[in-house]
Amino acid sequence: KQEVTQIPAALSVPEGENLVLNCSFTDSAIYNLQWFRQDPGKGLTSLLLIQSSQREQTSGRLNASLDKSSGRSTLYIAASQPGDSATYLCAVAPYGNKLVFGAGTILRVKS
Amino acid sequence: GAGVSQSPSNKVTEKGKDVELRCDPISGHTALYWYRQSLGQGLEFLIYFQGNSAPDKSGLPSDRFSAERTGGSVSTLTIQRTQQEDSAVYLCASRRRLAGDEQYFGPGTRLTVT
């Protein structure tokens, strides 16, 4: 059974700091991995999608890497801003295709 | 273009009543998913529709839960005889055609069972 773990569970940093969120999964048989952002009381916003054949994806200040063989992904956020404060969720799409989510990392960026 | 929409955004119901939650996927998306997000359980898969294939119902927690997708588009999730433990946010997502395509999520329906 696929399990996804995210570390840390919560993170508080001053504005401007670079930070890394970690995600690990137990079964490397996946189609892809997605990173999402969730604001309080809102739905999920997709940030980055990495296909199983890819090593990384970048969008603006965000960079996500994938090491499928070791079952790990990282989300790097450069020059963090208070508007980045949210819960970040990692999800993998196994060959059964339904997403399996981690519990999330709650990020707070202090101004 | 329009994203995934869900209605209602909030629903409060009494224990024992039936509820219906609606999802309108992105036009042209062939796959549709329902997930549930509750305190202490995180986000969990409920059911998956792909084209005309039989749905994957493996995530439905009990036979009180059912879902249908009419005409390959709109989907309705029905919960019969609601219980307090059904209180959660119900999220719908859609995907284009290929299994590796991105899933796009709706804003969710917050269900509260009193």
Interface residues (C-beta under 8 A of the other chain):
Chain A: Y31 N32 Q34 F36 G41 K42 G43 L44 T45 S46 L49 Q51 S52 L89 A91 A93 Y95 G96 N97 K98 L99 V100 F101 G102 A103 G104
Chain B: A31 Y33 Y35 G42 L43 E44 F45 Y48 Q50 D56 G59 L91 A93 A99 G100 E102 Q103 Y104 F105 G106 P107 G108 R110
